[in-house]
Amino acid sequence: MSAALELGAAPSRPLSDAALDQIFREARTRNAWSSKPVSEAQIRELYDLFKFGPTAVNSTPARVVWIKSDAAKKRLEPLLSEGNRAKTMKAPVTAIIGYDTEFHETLPKLFPNAPGAKDWFGDAAMREKSAFVNGTLQGAYLIVAARALGLGAGPMAGFDNTGVDKEFFAGTTIKSNFIVALGYGTEENLYPRNPRLDFEEANSIL
């Protein structure tokens, strides 16, 4: 008997083809949205799923501002690039994915099996790099989790990072990374699926 089974963990098994289609193979980046709202309960459910994605020493540096109210959308609107403005304003929710450059302050809570882990990140440049890389991972987990929960996602980088930092992260140690529009996507303005590289073009097995 494996150690995992001895501890009572469920054995890993592949997801169904339908689930893989929903998350990856048939999923699309959405550019238009239905009027169906996304509730605060759904946002919390989404966080409670993607927070379990792995990060280095469980650092989880991502910090998310969920733009849902009309007032918050008006604050974000002028900071978006012109091509992203209209479609983002129609999304029920837009997540601003940020990363905390002082994430190491939470390591005593998040990585208690190594009491000195906070001290591993004393160099500010190395700490920011780690925050960016692992925060980006968490943003990707958010997209996958949204699709798994039946939501569409429209990730984008076309916005004024400096402006967003001033507007939404002023007085903090958080910097914006990218944004993800979320909701129930429609077929409107849906581009044909672009090709992907074949295995041989992008991989090597050594």
Phi and psi in degrees as a GROMACS rama.xvg file:
@    title "Ramachandran Plot"
@    xaxis  label "Phi"
@    yaxis  label "Psi"
@TYPE xy
-72.2736  160.288  SER-2
-61.0601  -37.9525  ALA-3
-62.071  -43.5981  ALA-4
-69.9789  -35.0458  LEU-5
-61.9408  -33.3974  GLU-6
-82.6599  -2.40774  LEU-7
90.4329  8.54589  GLY-8
-75.7234  144.132  ALA-9
-70.2588  140.339  ALA-10
-66.4356  143.097  PRO-11
-71.3504  144.41  SER-12
-149.633  151.615  ARG-13
-62.8914  148.18  PRO-14
-70.2452  161.999  LEU-15
-68.2835  159.258  SER-16
-59.0189  -36.4586  ASP-17
-62.4213  -41.5014  ALA-18
-67.2411  -42.2437  ALA-19
-65.5337  -36.7295  LEU-20
-61.8245  -45.2872  ASP-21
-64.4361  -38.5407  GLN-22
-84.6477  -36.3649  ILE-23
-127.396  -65.4694  PHE-24
-66.4986  -36.7991  ARG-25
-107.302  -3.88004  GLU-26
-70.3565  147.32  ALA-27
-133.388  153.001  ARG-28
-73.8285  122.917  THR-29
-90.9089  141.239  ARG-30
-119.55  -2.44978  ASN-31
-147.36  155.929  ALA-32
-136.52  145.831  TRP-33
-76.7107  171.899  SER-34
-82.8151  -0.905459  SER-35
-65.1803  126.456  LYS-36
-77.1804  164.055  PRO-37
-114.118  123.647  VAL-38
-85.5246  164.161  SER-39
-61.9176  -35.8236  GLU-40
-61.3044  -38.3841  ALA-41
-67.0775  -39.2651  GLN-42
-61.4611  -43.4479  ILE-43
-65.4647  -39.3571  ARG-44
-63.3944  -39.4022  GLU-45
-63.0486  -47.7503  LEU-46
-60.6306  -42.6259  TYR-47
-68.1104  -10.2773  ASP-48
-95.1885  -53.1252  LEU-49
-72.7605  -18.0902  PHE-50
-63.3067  -17.2881  LYS-51
-86.4977  -3.90403  PHE-52
-63.4805  142.48  GLY-53
-71.2784  142.168  PRO-54
-137.872  161.259  THR-55
-58.5433  130.317  ALA-56
43.6058  34.5287  VAL-57
53.5884  36.1636  ASN-58
-69.8927  -28.771  SER-59
36.2443  63.8053  THR-60
-80.0361  -6.54016  PRO-61
-66.0475  139.687  ALA-62
-131.48  129.314  ARG-63
-119.17  131.624  VAL-64
-105.762  123.505  VAL-65
-97.3604  111.496  TRP-66
-88.0506  106.769  ILE-67
-125.301  -40.3721  LYS-68
-78.1893  159.043  SER-69
-61.5346  -37.6449  ASP-70
-64.3027  -42.5832  ALA-71
-67.5883  -37.5376  ALA-72
-62.9246  -38.1492  LYS-73
-66.062  -31.8185  LYS-74
-69.9782  -36.1465  ARG-75
-79.1863  -34.24  LEU-76
-50.5357  -50.6588  GLU-77
-69.3949  -11.4196  PRO-78
-92.1608  -4.98297  LEU-79
-88.7806  149.186  LEU-80
-64.9091  153.912  SER-81
-56.1785  -39.4079  GLU-82
-69.872  -20.4791  GLY-83
-100.223  -9.08955  ASN-84
-66.0365  -56.0483  ARG-85
-63.8108  -46.5344  ALA-86
-67.1825  -33.78  LYS-87
-71.5305  -36.1739  THR-88
-66.5262  -23.4895  MET-89
-85.6583  -13.6095  LYS-90
-70.8465  139.963  ALA-91
-59.6625  -36.7344  PRO-92
-142.516  142.881  VAL-93
-126.649  125.307  THR-94
-94.0438  122.439  ALA-95
-90.1058  112.343  ILE-96
-89.1319  113.053  ILE-97
-112.691  172.373  GLY-98
-136.695  138.378  TYR-99
-90.4504  115.972  ASP-100
-71.8024  -9.98831  THR-101
-112.96  32.6949  GLU-102
-57.7343  -25.8002  PHE-103
-62.8194  -18.7037  HIS-104
-64.9042  -22.3349  GLU-105
-94.4184  -2.69941  THR-106
-63.4075  -33.14  LEU-107
-56.5025  -32.0326  PRO-108
-81.4937  -44.091  LYS-109
-84.8148  -23.02  LEU-110
-134.32  60.4271  PHE-111
-68.4199  -17.0899  PRO-112
-71.4794  -9.3904  ASN-113
-130.522  87.4013  ALA-114
-56.1176  -24.9953  PRO-115
-94.9133  12.1736  GLY-116
-60.2028  -34.3448  ALA-117
-56.3939  -37.068  LYS-118
-73.4307  -13.2272  ASP-119
-68.3632  -16.9534  TRP-120
-116.152  41.4059  PHE-121
-72.8717  -26.1134  GLY-122
-81.3345  121.733  ASP-123
-63.9607  -40.5945  ALA-124
-65.7893  -44.0624  ALA-125
-65.3661  -37.4644  MET-126
-65.1686  -42.7902  ARG-127
-66.3561  -39.0952  GLU-128
-60.9952  -44.8333  LYS-129
-63.1945  -41.3252  SER-130
-62.1182  -42.8069  ALA-131
-66.0555  -48.3784  PHE-132
-62.5702  -48.7309  VAL-133
-75.2145  -30.9075  ASN-134
-66.6936  -35.5367  GLY-135
-65.6529  -42.079  THR-136
-55.0065  -45.361  LEU-137
-64.9173  -34.8088  GLN-138
-63.132  -37.9055  GLY-139
-66.6149  -40.6342  ALA-140
-60.3267  -37.7343  TYR-141
-59.337  -43.6164  LEU-142
-62.2276  -47.1082  ILE-143
-63.2675  -43.1243  VAL-144
-63.3733  -40.3709  ALA-145
-60.1047  -45.9985  ALA-146
-63.024  -40.033  ARG-147
-62.3861  -29.9545  ALA-148
-90.6976  5.57404  LEU-149
91.4862  9.71878  GLY-150
-97.1204  155.213  LEU-151
-93.7016  157.513  GLY-152
-134.442  140.532  ALA-153
-128.425  81.918  GLY-154
-72.6283  148.075  PRO-155
-159.959  155.337  MET-156
-116.68  4.11221  ALA-157
-83.1603  78.9558  GLY-158
-159.906  168.782  PHE-159
-86.1604  98.065  ASP-160
-59.6047  -43.2863  ASN-161
-62.0413  -43.0837  THR-162
-64.9453  -41.605  GLY-163
-64.3021  -40.1128  VAL-164
-61.6139  -41.3119  ASP-165
-68.1402  -38.614  LYS-166
-78.0864  -38.186  GLU-167
-116.532  -17.5542  PHE-168
-124.536  17.7926  PHE-169
-59.469  137.858  ALA-170
78.9557  8.41454  GLY-171
-119.736  179.175  THR-172
-103.63  24.8672  THR-173
-103.195  139.55  ILE-174
-122.454  145.111  LYS-175
-76.9327  148.285  SER-176
-115.23  -71.3064  ASN-177
-148.826  173.891  PHE-178
-123.121  155.231  ILE-179
-135.487  115.216  VAL-180
-76.6832  139.836  ALA-181
-133.595  145.077  LEU-182
164.435  -156.459  GLY-183
-103.524  104.126  TYR-184
-71.7111  151.132  GLY-185
-111.576  176.603  THR-186
-82.9394  -6.54772  GLU-187
-62.8555  136.343  GLU-188
55.7858  30.7659  ASN-189
-89.5111  116.519  LEU-190
-74.0969  153.822  TYR-191
-57.9838  146.718  PRO-192
-64.573  127.735  ARG-193
-78.0975  155.637  ASN-194
-69.3187  162.316  PRO-195
-119.611  159.536  ARG-196
-68.0195  142.203  LEU-197
-69.2892  161.808  ASP-198
-53.148  -46.3272  PHE-199
-65.0491  -23.3543  GLU-200
-80.8732  -22.4251  GLU-201
-124.676  0.527835  ALA-202
-138.207  155.019  ASN-203
-142.851  141.188  SER-204
-112.203  119.24  ILE-205
